[in-house]
Amino acid sequence: MKGAVIGVGTMGPGIAATLSRGGLDMVLYDVSAEQLRKAEADMPSLQKVLDEIKVAASSGKISYESDLARAVREADFVIEAVPERLELKQRVFAELDRLARPAAILASNTSGIPITRLQEAVACKSRVVGMHWSNPPHVIPMVEVIAGEHTDPGVVERTRRLVADCGLIAVLVDKEVPGFVHNRLLYAVLREAVSLVEKGVVSPEELDKCFKWGLGLKLAVIGPMELLDVAGLDVYAAVAGYLNADLDNSTRVPDYIAEKVQAKRFGMKTGEGIYQYTPQKLGALRAERAAKLLAVRKTLEGH
Ligand SMILES: NC(=O)c1ccc[n+]([C@@H]2O[C@H](COP(=O)([O-])OP(=O)(O)OC[C@H]3O[C@@H](n4cnc5c(N)ncnc54)[C@H](O)[C@@H]3O)[C@@H](O)[C@H]2O)c1
């Protein structure tokens, strides 16, 4: 089977490396020659991480292409990972629909744009499907598979099977809602976290400690719906009865974040966000977190 990844920034290279490890011959394409070169340079380190997770059955080949038509010409499966802008993605999908073989599946790694909006741009709507990976895609095995209004159920099933064949965990999203499931859960947590810090209830450091060593650790093993049964639905009903009304339910971006964005304090990429980072600290932090994520995944997989 042959695949192509369109857009190799943060997500594309890890997606390509993982699908190749699942046996697909992968072609990587980007409008930026520099991004394509960077993806090629970074590929060995991604593959090294994948070596630790799973013994490869038979890895597919990886190649790099600066011409879109050549990149997708032979692909059975194309995944788009260009920036999250509707008009850009629609333009890319219109081109893919024109250039890819009629039988090829066209998937999007959109974080939350409804797949039906992407289908508006293509003639063959039934082959467009959502395939939402979590960052870093070569470490986090969960992939949401989302049907748009016009997606053929056979395309959903083939995508789900491809995810499973690559040793990953497919989550089928039955109804298309903005943000799908992963990001709705994440943004619910982030809204309350920022609100607690903004109100001065807790410092960022103490909040992160609370989440990582309490909820985070537990939720990696016991999902929220399972946790309801563990706690007891009667207990949940009693607490939710007074607590839900007190949780943050604002619909705007909190001032705490908006002010930092205004001042261009974006986080790790600018050296300062909620916390401050020196270049040395950045490298060490990234390496430490990658190693810990890998260790947790291995533990959860039982090896
Ligand atoms: N970064 C994340 O944590 C994350 C997680 C899950 C999903 N996503 C989603 O994945 C997609 C990609 O995100 P990212 O963070 O990798 O973006 P990114 O900005 O890091 O990379 C996007 C790449 O697309 C390239 N590109 C731009 N226009 C193009 C075109 N017309 N054709 C081909 N390539 C083009 C850019 O040169 C760049 O290399 C987005 O839809 C995003 O919402 C991101």
The ligand as a Gaussian input file, in Angstrom:
#p B3LYP/6-31G(d) Opt

LIG

0 1
 N        0.529000      20.724000      16.130000
 C       -0.306000      19.951000      16.799000
 O       -0.142000      19.702000      17.999000
 C       -1.470000      19.312000      16.103000
 C       -2.117000      18.203000      16.703000
 C       -3.168000      17.575000      16.029000
 C       -3.583000      18.086000      14.796000
 N       -2.943000      19.182000      14.260000
 C       -3.431000      19.645000      12.954000
 O       -2.533000      19.187000      11.942000
 C       -2.479000      20.148000      10.879000
 C       -1.032000      20.566000      10.699000
 O       -0.581000      21.148000      11.894000
 P        0.974000      21.379000      12.195000
 O        1.035000      21.800000      13.621000
 O        1.766000      20.234000      11.708000
 O        1.236000      22.657000      11.248000
 P        2.624000      23.315000      10.864000
 O        2.358000      24.743000      10.608000
 O        3.698000      22.931000      11.829000
 O        2.987000      22.598000       9.466000
 C        2.218000      22.759000       8.326000
 C        3.083000      22.490000       7.102000
 O        2.256000      22.608000       5.947000
 C        3.017000      23.230000       4.931000
 N        2.094000      23.803000       3.948000
 C        1.462000      25.007000       3.950000
 N        0.684000      25.124000       2.870000
 C        0.822000      23.968000       2.156000
 C        0.260000      23.476000       0.950000
 N       -0.594000      24.209000       0.236000
 N        0.631000      22.242000       0.513000
 C        1.520000      21.505000       1.231000
 N        2.088000      21.927000       2.378000
 C        1.719000      23.127000       2.844000
 C        3.890000      24.235000       5.655000
 O        5.026000      24.594000       4.874000
 C        4.244000      23.453000       6.919000
 O        5.444000      22.727000       6.758000
 C       -3.418000      21.277000      11.278000
 O       -4.664000      21.061000      10.718000
 C       -3.474000      21.160000      12.787000
 O       -4.663000      21.698000      13.334000
 C       -1.895000      19.779000      14.855000

